[in-house]
């Protein structure tokens, strides 16, 4: 019996990917709420790697849009805070 938390108990690889995202939230490279939004969409679709890719990519693009808008308004620090998680989201895909 496993004592590890598994976000998606039916898929060890996906659970590890989700945990990687959760762990990076401690240093601001992810948001638990955004990771959970992705995870909720993936539940019941374990093993559908195309869905995994599309959900992580969609979230990264959404947050990147926030960063781009802030940069266009001259808010470079806020833009950077938005762009760090997008780079992390793309890292989780690999």
Secondary structure as UniProt FT lines:
FT   TURN            7..10
FT   HELIX           12..24
FT   HELIX           25..27
FT   HELIX           32..42
FT   TURN            43..44
FT   TURN            46..47
FT   HELIX           49..72
FT   TURN            73..74
FT   HELIX           76..92
//
